[in-house]
Amino acid sequence: MIRYLTRYFLFVCLSFFGVLHAFEDKELEEDPLIRLQQELKEVIFHADETAQIGIKVVSLKDGTTLFEMNANQKFIPGASIKLLTAAAAFKNLGPHFCFETKLFSDGEIELGKLKGNLYVEGAGDPSLKSTAFEDLIFQLKLRNILEIDGDLVFDASEFDDVALGPGWMWDEKIEFRNSPVDALTMNHSAVKIWVKPSDVVKQGPFILMQPEVPGLIIENHANMEEIEPSKTAIVVSKRDVMDKDILRVDGKMALKSRMLQFRIPVKNPLLYAATEFSVKLKNHHIKHLGKIRFEKKPEAVSVLATYLSDPLSYLVMSMLKNNDDLYANCLFKKMGRVKYGKPGTWSNGSQAVRDTLASICQEDFVDAVILDGSGESRYNRISPHLMTTFLQMMYNEFIYAPEFIASLPVAGSDQALRKRLKEHRLHGKIRVQPGTLKGVSSLSGYVTTKNHEWLAISIMINGFIKTNKEVKLGIEDRICLSQFLRKP
């Protein structure tokens, strides 16, 4: 009888613990956080096996880390480093800061003639366009200046003369967005190249350039062919030979093709700006009798005209939403100039950004490597942990959080993310900055779940052999979507 009761007791205990264990397993399966973590691990497991992946996801409601993987490892962040540039710019310059491009003179105005030199001083404004020169010249006309007796002198001393940042790869494709940096740039330091079909097979198409820039040579190796317009394939490549820019046009063009337009950066932004200013003087019938020179203006000069850029809040929005490298790098050097004095350099820009981030986040940014404002440098290094810490502080405590968050690209809408995460339910819910280099992809910013919980997220992927598109859609976008679907 005792043996029977003992066996019965053991059976009941085992059954109880079995039911308890099964209940715990079921509870774990139904735990949203555990299920989310399992989903992310599944996404990562099927990623490129050569890829190095770092991720951190943090709830902004209570600071809970929802998921992390290699979060303290440093990665090449690519263009997501623009988030740091934006925050540092708000802190150092303020949201109402404007770049000031000015005209000076060391002479007097007598009977419509400026008896002296005219100095054009660049302030590093990346948004400067031809209309700005029109405005400045109109201000000269308001002073009844119809003739300049001296030289035209262009001053770009606000920045150093190192146009390309440390760690930029020479084989990276030069595009409109990453034009060379200079203190006096206009039209994004790019010319327009128009390729227009001719009507003779095997001849080259017509090629026009606007504006004409000294030293910029076009080599036409393209051909007209009897093909469907959809088969037109024209490529404009750029190479530097000594002191000349050479644009090579290759490919084939249909006889009935539409005219094509390309925007190609020039090698010498200052020369481009000087040429354009000189042409506009002539167009406004202001005579110039002297030479064109490039040097720093003297101290004893007076201001004749001033052109103000849009406020910084607008420039930062354009920088992030369009993923614009020139804007980022001009702001980077400008911060170095403002904080440490002339000229703005890559080095003092780096110091200004790291010092500012340390003051914002109360974190040690000594180990972070930030060598440019755009993320083109392959020497840049930052961890997902440091990035999400920064994003938390920006969201919770930074005085310019509304301007900063409003500037972030919205998935499926803004230029930087226009082809990604376009589902209607995601509209306005994912605000992140992407970054892409060869073998580098990143995504950092904010995700709002369908239950209205804000998350800070940073994904950094280096060293993969798959295409950037596969990595972005197969890993980054799936992770963002899983975060959106998260249930607290």
C-alpha positions in Angstrom: 0.0 0.0 0.0 2.8 2.4 0.9 4.7 1.5 -2.3 1.5 2.2 -4.3 1.0 5.6 -2.6 4.7 6.5 -3.2 4.4 5.7 -6.9 1.2 7.7 -7.1 2.8 10.7 -5.5 5.8 10.5 -7.9 3.4 10.3 -10.8 1.4 13.3 -9.7 4.7 15.3 -9.1 6.1 14.5 -12.5 2.8 15.3 -14.1 2.7 18.6 -12.3 6.2 19.6 -13.3 5.5 18.4 -16.8 2.5 20.6 -17.1 4.4 23.5 -15.5 7.3 23.0 -17.9 4.9 22.9 -20.9 3.1 26.0 -19.5 6.5 27.9 -19.3 7.4 26.8 -22.8 4.1 28.1 -24.1 4.6 31.3 -22.2 8.0 31.8 -23.7 6.6 31.2 -27.2 3.9 33.8 -26.6 6.3 36.4 -25.1 6.5 39.1 -27.7 10.0 40.1 -26.9 11.4 36.6 -27.1 9.5 36.0 -30.3 10.9 39.2 -31.8 14.4 38.2 -30.8 13.9 34.8 -32.5 12.7 36.5 -35.6 15.7 38.8 -35.8 18.1 35.8 -35.2 16.3 34.1 -38.1 16.9 37.1 -40.4 20.5 37.3 -39.4 21.1 33.5 -39.8 20.1 33.7 -43.5 22.3 36.7 -44.1 25.5 36.7 -46.1 27.8 34.4 -44.1 30.8 36.7 -44.8 29.0 39.8 -43.4 29.9 41.4 -40.0 26.7 42.5 -38.5 26.1 44.8 -35.5 22.6 45.7 -34.2 21.1 47.4 -31.3 17.4 48.2 -30.7 16.3 50.2 -27.6 12.9 51.2 -26.4 12.6 54.9 -25.9 9.8 54.4 -23.4 11.9 52.8 -20.7 15.4 52.4 -22.1 15.1 48.6 -22.4 17.4 46.9 -24.8 15.1 44.8 -27.0 17.9 43.2 -29.1 21.6 43.5 -29.6 24.3 41.7 -31.5 27.9 42.9 -31.6 26.6 46.2 -30.3 29.9 47.3 -28.9 32.0 46.4 -31.9 33.0 49.3 -34.1 31.9 49.4 -37.8 32.2 51.6 -40.8 28.9 53.5 -40.6 28.7 54.9 -44.1 26.2 57.8 -44.5 24.4 57.2 -41.2 27.2 59.3 -39.7 25.3 62.3 -41.1 23.0 62.0 -38.1 26.0 63.0 -35.9 26.9 65.8 -38.2 23.3 67.1 -38.1 23.2 67.1 -34.3 26.6 68.7 -33.9 25.6 71.4 -36.4 22.4 72.3 -34.4 24.5 72.4 -31.3 27.4 74.5 -32.7 25.7 76.7 -35.2 22.0 76.8 -34.1 18.9 76.1 -36.2 18.7 79.8 -37.4 22.3 80.0 -38.6 22.8 81.2 -42.2 25.9 81.1 -44.4 26.9 84.6 -45.5 28.4 85.0 -48.9 29.8 88.6 -49.3 31.2 91.1 -51.7 33.9 93.5 -50.5 36.0 96.3 -52.0 39.1 98.2 -51.0 38.1 101.1 -53.2 35.6 103.9 -53.5 32.6 104.3 -55.9 32.8 107.4 -58.1 30.3 108.1 -60.9 29.3 104.5 -61.4 32.8 103.2 -61.3 34.3 101.0 -58.4 37.9 102.3 -58.2 39.4 99.2 -56.6 39.2 95.5 -56.5 36.0 93.5 -55.9 36.4 90.6 -53.5 34.0 87.6 -53.5 34.3 85.8 -50.2 32.9 82.3 -49.9 31.5 81.2 -46.5 31.2 77.5 -47.3 27.6 77.6 -48.3 26.8 74.3 -50.1 23.4 75.5 -51.3 24.7 78.5 -53.3 23.2 78.7 -56.7 23.3 81.0 -59.7 20.5 83.0 -58.3 22.7 84.0 -55.4 25.2 85.6 -57.7 22.2 87.4 -59.4 21.2 88.8 -56.0 24.7 89.9 -55.1 25.2 91.6 -58.5 21.8 93.3 -58.2 23.0 94.8 -54.9 26.0 96.2 -56.8 23.6 97.8 -59.2 21.7 99.4 -56.4 24.9 101.1 -55.5 25.1 102.4 -59.1 28.2 100.3 -59.9 28.5 99.9 -63.6 32.2 99.3 -63.9 34.9 97.7 -61.8 38.3 99.3 -62.3 40.3 96.7 -60.4 40.6 92.9 -60.2 38.0 90.3 -59.4 39.4 88.4 -56.4 37.9 85.2 -55.1 38.5 84.3 -51.5 37.9 80.7 -50.4 40.1 80.8 -47.3 37.2 79.9 -45.0 38.2 76.2 -45.6 41.5 74.6 -46.4 42.1 73.5 -50.0 41.8 69.7 -49.3 38.7 68.9 -51.3 38.6 65.1 -50.6 38.3 63.8 -47.1 40.7 61.3 -45.4 39.8 57.7 -46.2 37.8 58.5 -49.4 38.3 55.8 -52.0 39.5 57.0 -55.3 37.6 54.2 -57.1 34.3 55.3 -55.6 32.0 56.7 -58.3 32.0 60.5 -58.2 28.3 61.6 -58.3 26.4 64.8 -57.9 25.7 64.1 -54.2 29.4 63.9 -53.3 30.8 66.9 -55.2 34.3 68.2 -54.0 34.2 70.5 -51.0 35.2 74.2 -51.3 34.4 77.4 -49.4 33.0 78.9 -52.6 30.9 76.5 -54.5 27.9 77.0 -56.7 25.3 74.8 -58.3 26.6 72.0 -56.2 29.9 72.3 -58.0 28.3 70.4 -60.9 27.7 71.1 -64.6 24.8 69.9 -66.7 25.7 67.6 -69.6 23.0 67.3 -72.3 23.1 64.3 -74.7 20.9 64.9 -77.7 20.3 62.4 -80.5 21.5 63.2 -84.0 19.9 61.8 -87.1 22.9 59.9 -88.6 23.6 56.2 -87.6 27.2 55.5 -86.4 27.8 59.2 -85.7 28.0 60.5 -82.2 25.1 62.3 -80.5 25.2 66.0 -79.9 26.7 67.0 -76.5 26.2 70.3 -74.8 27.5 71.6 -71.5 26.1 74.3 -69.2 27.9 76.3 -68.1 31.1 76.3 -70.0 34.0 75.7 -67.5 37.7 76.2 -68.4 39.7 73.0 -68.4 36.6 70.7 -68.7 37.0 68.6 -71.8 34.3 66.3 -73.3 35.3 63.1 -75.2 32.4 61.8 -77.2 32.7 58.0 -77.8 28.9 57.3 -78.0 27.2 56.2 -81.2 23.7 56.6 -82.7 22.0 53.3 -83.6 18.8 52.1 -85.1 17.4 50.6 -81.9 14.3 51.1 -79.7 14.5 54.1 -77.4 14.3 51.8 -74.4 17.6 50.3 -75.5 19.5 53.6 -75.2 22.4 53.3 -72.7 24.6 56.3 -72.2 27.2 56.5 -69.6 29.2 59.7 -68.6 32.4 58.9 -66.7 34.9 61.3 -65.3 38.7 61.2 -65.0 41.4 63.7 -64.1 44.5 64.3 -66.2 47.0 66.7 -64.8 45.1 70.0 -64.3 42.1 69.0 -66.6 38.8 67.4 -66.1 37.9 64.9 -68.8 34.3 63.7 -69.3 34.0 60.7 -71.4 30.6 59.9 -73.0 30.1 56.2 -74.0 27.3 53.9 -75.1 24.5 53.8 -77.7 21.6 56.1 -78.4 18.4 55.5 -80.4 17.6 57.9 -83.2 14.2 58.6 -81.5 15.5 58.7 -78.0 14.7 61.6 -75.7 17.4 64.0 -74.7 19.3 63.0 -71.6 20.7 65.1 -68.8 23.5 64.4 -66.4 24.9 66.5 -63.6 28.6 65.9 -63.2 30.9 67.4 -60.5 33.9 69.5 -61.6 37.4 69.2 -60.3 37.9 72.8 -59.4 34.7 74.3 -57.8 36.4 77.7 -57.2 37.3 78.2 -60.8 33.7 77.2 -61.8 32.2 79.7 -59.4 34.6 82.5 -60.6 33.7 81.8 -64.2 30.0 81.9 -63.5 30.3 85.2 -61.5 32.3 86.8 -64.3 29.8 85.8 -66.9 26.9 87.2 -64.8 28.7 90.5 -64.4 28.8 90.8 -68.2 25.2 89.7 -68.5 24.2 92.6 -66.2 26.4 95.0 -68.2 28.9 95.6 -65.5 32.3 96.1 -67.1 35.3 94.5 -65.5 38.7 95.9 -66.6 41.1 93.9 -64.4 42.2 90.3 -63.9 40.7 87.4 -62.1 42.7 86.3 -59.0 42.3 83.7 -56.2 43.6 84.8 -52.8 42.5 85.9 -49.4 41.0 89.4 -49.1 42.9 92.1 -47.1 41.6 93.3 -43.7 40.9 96.9 -44.8 37.9 96.3 -47.0 34.2 97.3 -46.8 31.1 95.2 -47.4 29.2 96.0 -50.6 26.7 93.1 -50.7 25.6 90.1 -48.6 23.7 86.9 -49.6 22.2 84.7 -46.8 21.5 81.1 -47.2 18.4 79.4 -45.9 18.5 78.7 -42.2 20.4 75.7 -40.9 17.3 73.8 -40.1 16.4 73.8 -43.8 19.9 72.9 -44.9 20.1 69.9 -42.5 16.7 68.7 -43.7 18.0 68.8 -47.3 21.2 67.1 -46.2 19.5 64.1 -44.6 16.4 63.7 -46.8 18.5 63.8 -50.0 21.5 62.1 -48.4 23.7 65.0 -49.7 27.4 64.6 -49.0 28.4 68.1 -50.0 26.0 69.7 -47.5 27.3 67.4 -44.8 31.0 68.0 -45.5 30.6 71.8 -45.7 28.8 71.8 -42.4 31.6 69.6 -41.0 34.3 72.1 -42.0 32.2 75.1 -41.0 31.9 73.7 -37.4 35.7 73.4 -37.3 36.1 76.9 -38.5 33.6 78.4 -36.0 34.9 76.5 -33.0 38.6 76.6 -33.7 39.2 79.5 -36.2 40.2 79.7 -39.8 40.5 77.7 -41.9 37.9 74.9 -41.5 39.6 71.6 -42.0 38.8 67.9 -41.8 40.8 67.7 -38.6 39.2 70.5 -36.7 35.7 69.6 -38.0 36.3 66.1 -36.6 37.3 67.5 -33.2 34.3 69.8 -33.1 31.8 67.0 -33.9 33.3 64.6 -31.3 33.5 67.2 -28.6 29.9 68.2 -29.2 28.6 64.7 -29.2 30.4 64.0 -25.9 28.6 67.0 -24.4 25.2 65.9 -25.7 25.5 62.2 -24.7 27.7 62.4 -21.7 29.5 59.5 -23.4 33.2 59.1 -24.2 33.6 59.6 -28.0 37.4 59.2 -27.8 37.2 55.7 -29.4 34.8 56.9 -32.2 36.5 57.8 -35.4 34.7 60.6 -37.3 36.8 61.9 -40.1 34.2 63.5 -42.4 30.7 64.7 -42.2 29.2 62.6 -44.9 30.4 59.0 -44.2 32.4 58.6 -47.4 35.5 57.8 -45.4 36.3 54.1 -44.8 38.3 55.1 -41.8 35.2 56.2 -39.8 34.3 53.8 -37.0 31.4 53.8 -34.5 29.5 51.1 -32.6 25.7 50.5 -32.8 25.7 51.0 -29.0 27.1 54.5 -29.3 24.7 55.3 -32.1 21.6 54.2 -30.2 22.9 56.0 -27.1 23.1 59.2 -29.2 19.6 58.6 -30.6 18.2 58.2 -27.1 19.7 61.4 -25.9 18.5 63.3 -29.0 15.0 62.0 -28.5 14.8 62.6 -24.7 16.9 65.5 -23.8 18.3 67.4 -26.8 16.9 70.9 -27.1 16.7 70.6 -30.9 15.0 67.2 -31.0 12.0 68.4 -33.0 14.1 69.9 -35.8 16.4 66.9 -35.8 13.7 64.2 -36.0 11.7 66.2 -38.6 14.9 66.2 -40.8 15.2 62.5 -40.9 14.3 60.6 -44.2 10.9 59.0 -44.0 10.9 55.5 -45.5 9.1 55.2 -48.8 8.7 59.0 -49.2 12.0 61.0 -49.1 14.7 60.8 -51.7 17.1 58.9 -49.4 14.6 56.1 -48.9 12.1 56.5 -51.7 12.2 52.9 -52.9 12.2 51.2 -49.5 9.6 50.3 -46.9 6.8 51.7 -49.0 3.9 49.8 -47.5 1.1 52.2 -46.5 1.0 51.0 -42.9 4.6 52.1 -42.5 4.1 55.6 -43.8 5.6 58.1 -41.3 6.6 55.3 -38.9 10.2 54.7 -39.9 12.6 57.7 -39.9 16.1 56.4 -40.5 19.4 57.5 -42.3 20.8 54.9 -44.7 24.5 54.5 -45.6 26.0 52.7 -48.5 29.6 52.1 -49.7 31.1 49.0 -51.4 30.6 46.2 -48.9 29.1 48.6 -46.3 25.4 49.2 -45.5 23.8 50.8 -42.4 20.5 52.1 -41.2 20.1 54.2 -38.0 17.2 56.2 -36.6 13.8 55.7 -35.2 11.0 53.2 -35.7 7.5 53.7 -34.3 5.6 50.4 -33.7 2.0 50.0 -34.6 1.3 50.4 -30.9 2.9 53.8 -31.0 6.1 52.9 -29.1 9.2 54.7 -30.2 12.4 52.7 -30.7 16.0 53.7 -31.5 17.6 51.4 -33.9 21.1 51.0 -35.4 22.1 48.4 -38.0 25.6 48.2 -39.3 26.8 45.6 -41.8 30.3 45.4 -43.2 32.3 43.1 -45.4 29.4 41.4 -47.3 29.7 40.0 -50.8 26.0 40.1 -51.7 24.6 43.2 -53.5 23.7 46.2 -51.5 20.1 45.8 -52.6 20.0 42.2 -51.2 21.4 43.4 -47.9 19.1 46.4 -47.6 15.9 44.5 -48.5 16.8 41.1 -47.0 18.2 42.3 -43.6 17.7 46.0 -42.8 14.2 46.4 -44.1 13.0 43.0 -42.6 14.4 44.1 -39.2 12.7 47.5 -39.4 9.4 45.8 -40.3 9.7 43.3 -37.4 10.2 46.3 -35.1 7.2 48.0 -36.4 5.1 44.9 -35.8 6.4 44.5 -32.2 3.9 44.2 -29.4 4.8 45.4 -25.9 
